[in-house]
């Protein structure tokens, strides 16, 4: 595996034109999602060198608290 895509499905606002799987930002869901994502990465990643990691989806920056 040389690259991976990490989908962050959370948005502060939902845009009607967006086709991504998305959910309105909800704090308790964030922690559950990130824990499940960490578990999946640990189970699938075998120490390969990654050339590219794509982070996309809803609004990945919604995870940054202000």
N, C-alpha and C positions, 0 to 999 in steps of 0.2 A: 504494500500500500504506500503510494507516494504522496497522496493528497487526501484530504477529507473535507467534508462539508458539515458544519455544525449549524443546525437550525435553531434560532431563538424566536419562538412564536409569540412573544409578548409585545404589545404596543400600548402607549398611553392613550391613543385615539385610534379608532378603526376607520380606515379609508375604504370607501365603497368600491374603488377601482382596483384594489390589491387582490391578487389571486393566491397569495401565500396562505398557508394554514396559520391562523393567528387568534389570539385571545387578548381581551382587555387586561392590562396589567393588574395583577392581584397578588400582593405580597406572599401569602402562604403557598400559592402555586409555584412561585419562583424557586423557593428553596427545594420543594419536592422535585421540580423539573431538573434543577442543577445537580441534585444528588443522584437522580436517575441517569443523567448525562455522564457524570463522573464514573458511575458504576459501569455503564456501557463502554466508555472509552477504555477503562482499565481491563475490561474483559476482552476487548477486540484488538487493542494496540499491543504489538509484539516487539517494540523497540526499534521499528524501522525509522529511517531518516525521512522526515516529511519535507517535501519540496514546497507544498502549498497547503495552507489551512484556510478554508473559506468560512466566514462567519456571516450568516445572513438570516433572512426570514422576515419576521415582523419588523421590530426596531431593536436590534441588539443593544444599542446605547440606552434603552430603557432599563437595563440592568444596573446602570451606574446611578447610584443615589446622589441626589444634590442637596 
